[in-house]
Amino acid sequence: MNAAVRSVARIALQRGCVPFAIHEGYEGLVEGGEMIRRLGWGDVRGFLSIGGTVIGTARSARFRTREGRLLAAYNMIKNGIDALIVCGGDGSLTGADLLRSEWKGLVDELIGLGKLTLEECAHLREHLTIVGLVGSIDNDMSSTDITIGAFTSLHRICESLDSLCSTAASHQRAFVVEVMGRHCGWLALMAAISVGADWVFLPERPPPLNGEKYGENWEDEMCEKLSQNRKMGNRISLIIICEGAIDQNLKPIKPDYVKTILETRLGFDTRVTNLGHVQRGGSPCAYDRYLATVQGVEAVEAVLRSTPETPAPMIGMNQHRITAGPLMDAVKLTHEVADSIAAKDFKKAMDLRDPDFTR
Ligand code: F6P
C-alpha cells in the first residue's frame, strides 16, 4: 500500500494536483487536524520497500455513522479536498461509495448548520470524486485478477512452508497449516500449488461428504491419498487449510480435527502451525511494488477523467492490463460469492471467483 501512496502522491504532483495523506484511514478523515497532511515529493521517499502502511489504517466505527461522515465531509472541504483515492478491501470501498452518494446532502447540512459557508463549498459542493484501489492479501475482490499485497503474502507463506518442510522431512512428520484469506481460498490454493502440498481445504470447494472415489467421506479420501503419497516415497505430508474452509454442511474444518485424523487413522507424527500475521508483513515483493505503482498512476488519471455522471471506478488488473470498472459492481459480485457459499451453491461460488482459474 505504501507504493500506492507514493505513486498517487507523485503523479498527482506531476499532474498539477495537491495530494494529501489521510492518516489512520477513515478515522483520520473523521478526526481531521493533524491527521490530514499535505504531501510533497520527498514525503514518500523510500516507501517502495516498506511493508504495511506508513500513513496508518484503522477500522473506524465513527465513519460508519452519518455523524462521522458529516465530520469527514467537513474536514475534507476545510482542506479543499474534492477527490478521494481509497486503498482497501470491499468494506473500505463501500464506505467511500457511501460518502460519495451522501455528499451533497452532507455539504448542504454543514451549510445549514452554519459550519461552512457557501463560498467555502463553491466548487466542492455538488460532487465528490472517489476512486478505489484494492489492497488486500486475500485477493478476494471480483473484477480484478489480483489485489495489492496478495503476492507478497503468498511469498511469505511459501517461505514459511519451506522452513517447516525442513523439520517435516527430517522427522517424517505431517504438518497441518492454516493460512489467511477469510472466505477466499486463493492464498491457500496458490501456496499449495507452489510448495507441492498433499492436500488443501478451500471455502469455495468444500470436500465431499460422500467421497465418490475412495470412501464414505473426505476423511477417508484424504487418508488414502496421504498414505499413497508416503508409499511413493514422500517423507512429509503437508496439509493446507484456508481459515474460512468448511465442509459441505458449512461446518468449519479445523486444523486440530485434521491433526487428530492423521494421528489416529494413519499414525502420523503431526504438528499444527498457524502462520498468523507473519503472512501480512515484511517487505513487499517486486510484483506488488509494480502493481501498486501502475495502479496508483491510473487512479490519478481516473480522478482527472471523472464526471458526476460516471460511477466511481475501481482500478483492477485483468490479463496484465490495468482496468477501471464500476466499483460497486465489483463489490456486489464479491458479496455474491459469499452468498453462494452460504447457500451451498459451490459451483456458482467457484465460477464467480474465476471460471478460468478454477478449471
Ligand atoms: O483480510 C485480510 C486478513 O488478513 C484476513 O486474511 C484475516 O482473516 C484478517 O485480515 C485478520 O484480521 P486481524 O488483523 O484484524 O486479525
Boltz pocket constraint, residues with backbone or C-beta under 6 A from the ligand:
constraints:
  - pocket:
      binder: B
      contacts: [[A, 136], [A, 137], [A, 138], [A, 180], [A, 181], [A, 182], [A, 243], [A, 280]]
      max_distance: 6.0
